[in-house]
C-alpha cells in the first residue's frame, strides 16, 4: 500500500473492516449452528472462525469508537 490517505479515509476503511468482521462472525455462527447435528467437526471449525472474526470485531470497534460499549 503506497498510496497516501487522509484520516477520514483510514476511518472509513476501519469501519468497513468492522462491518465485514461483524457480518462474517454472524455468518460463521449460523453455519456452526446448522452443522452441529450433522458435522460436529465442521461445526467446531465454524465456531473457531466465528470467534476469530469476533476478536477482530472487538479490536476494530475499540479503534473506531474507543471506550464505547462493544457490539
C-alpha positions in Angstrom: 0.0 0.0 0.0 1.9 3.0 -1.2 -1.0 5.5 -1.6 -1.3 8.3 0.9 -4.7 8.5 2.5 -6.1 11.0 5.0 -7.5 10.2 8.4 -11.1 10.2 7.2 -10.3 7.5 4.6 -8.5 5.5 7.2 -11.6 5.7 9.5 -13.9 4.7 6.6 -11.7 1.7 5.9 -11.6 0.7 9.6 -15.4 0.9 9.7 -15.8 -1.2 6.6 -13.5 -3.8 8.1 -15.5 -3.7 11.3 -18.8 -4.2 9.4 -17.3 -7.0 7.4 -16.0 -8.7 10.6 -19.5 -8.5 12.1 -21.1 -10.0 9.0 -18.5 -12.8 8.8 -18.9 -13.6 12.6 -22.7 -13.8 12.2 -22.3 -16.0 9.1 -19.9 -18.4 10.7 -22.0 -18.7 13.9 -25.1 -19.5 11.8 -23.0 -22.1 9.9 -21.8 -23.6 13.2 -25.4 -24.0 14.4 -26.5 -25.6 11.2 -23.7 -28.1 11.2 -23.9 -29.1 14.9 -26.2 -32.1 14.3 -24.7 -33.4 11.1 -21.0 -32.4 11.2 -19.5 -31.8 14.6 -16.0 -31.2 13.3 -17.3 -28.7 10.8 -19.3 -27.0 13.5 -16.3 -26.8 15.7 -14.2 -25.2 12.9 -17.0 -22.8 12.1 -17.2 -21.8 15.8 -13.5 -21.2 15.8 -13.7 -19.0 12.8 -16.6 -17.1 14.3 -14.5 -16.5 17.4 -11.6 -15.2 15.3 -13.9 -12.7 13.5 -15.4 -11.8 16.8 -12.0 -10.9 18.2 -11.2 -8.8 15.1 -14.6 -7.1 15.5 -13.8 -6.1 19.1 -10.4 -4.7 18.2 -11.8 -2.8 15.3 -14.7 -1.5 17.4 -12.3 -0.3 20.0 -10.1 1.5 17.4 -13.1 3.2 15.8 -15.1 4.0 18.9 -12.7 3.9 21.9 -14.3 3.3 25.3 -17.8 2.7 23.9 -19.8 -0.5 24.6 -18.8 -3.4 22.5 -21.2 -4.5 19.7 
